[in-house]
Amino acid sequence: MIGCGSMGGGMALLFAEDGVHVNLSDPSEKAMDAVIEKAEKAGYNGRITKHTDYDSLCNALSQPRLLVFSLPHGSVGDNVLEGLMPKLSKGDIILDCGNEHFANTERRQHKCKDTGIRYIGCGVSGGYQAARAGPSMCPGGDVAGLQEVLPLLQKVAAKDKDGKACVGIIGKGGAGHYVKMVHNGIEHGMMSAICEAWGIMRKMGLGYEEIGNVLKEWNSHGELQGTFLVSIGADLSHKREPGDAPKSDPHQHPLVISEVLDKVVQDITGEEGTGIWSNTEAIDLHVPAFTLNVAHALRLASAYRGDRERANKTFDGGFPPKDLDIKDKKAFIEDLRQATYAGCLASYIQGMNIIARADQKHEWSIDYSQVWQIWRAGCIIQADYISDNILAPVLKANPSSDDLNLNFSSVVAKDIKSAFPALRRIVAKAVETDQVVPALSATLEYFKISTGTDLPTSFYEAELDYFGSHMFDKKGDQDPEVKKPMEGKHHFEWKPVTSQKETYGTPAGI
């Protein structure tokens, strides 16, 4: 185990719990000692040892060696690989379990190719707690290496409600890290929709614990049933600062959530690159991902707390959300539940479209039935209703990437048509009262646009042709290519071209 932070340390203990001897390597002896101490306390006596150099580490391993990376993304992995390669042998396997960019993974795979070392990019989901208890795992790369390591991963991975491991061979090259990257993009879209619903409930006058009870109800049945992010929202809503409270007032200690500042910084500090990469990929691959894009923008704006405070003063208080006086709170909260579901489902649809387009480009031969399996448990985007009712009918059949758009699913259409009026009502009320709902409003627009055949972009297209001769298609054209994202066949000379002299006249003095 190379890298003994919260994820690597947790996974080391997980392997040791299953009887595997684990050798640790980390620049910090203190970090390694902390893992060993936890192992001894848990009774895993002698199963975890530490090494301070790569020679002793590699000599301690049976061949073929298995080296698990749990490292920060970027140059750290390159430096570690550079130091290890002279010590390794043909047949050794490197299992990169960091949140690495797929292009870095593929570059390292190419570097190892001629040496016979198998480099596998394995996305790991569920956070540091799942790393210890059993994460969702998403490996891709060399098939022979994957088949060798898969039995071990099946042993330690999270198990779904049927007892099946949430791990599988995803595809070639960097497919494993790519799918995990998009998983995190979906996660951000879902988190934005849920936090926006939370904000609305606060403005309805609901207390923190009341909202926790609503989220618990949402998680118990219906379209948000078994949604991990909803369930932890219900749980954290009741957590108070530790300490002995007087019997006369057991709730004296404040709720932790009441003290949390509105400031998400992970994208800025570089702790997490996956959300940024997911959105970059969506744009580069020309995939409309409204919910994911706007959810990311909210995180960015949130991070710059100082800028927001300064602008707030400049704008004399800005445009704060107003308190909501809702007569039928039960009906409104039901609308809010359906709107939140629409935001979560839109995040899945957009994420799957990014994966499918990347699969076409890179020819990874992604096994979509395995994508479905790894997302069933142990991961942050676990959502039982979506998994069982939306994804299963499509992904279990392992479709080609050409047929994957979930907007073509009759089940999706049925659910969104049912939720759409509620989503519209929530966004309308939010606009009227200045609530913060970027992901929910973007989701409303996404479904209007992605299923629409009467967009105002005909005027857009005409203006492009007017000043740029960019060509356009005509209504009624029967060429099959009209339905594809290809340049049109018509141009109209909206205004005759003139010379500079004709436009501006003869300059003075000439």
Disulfide bonds with the S-S distance in Angstrom:
none
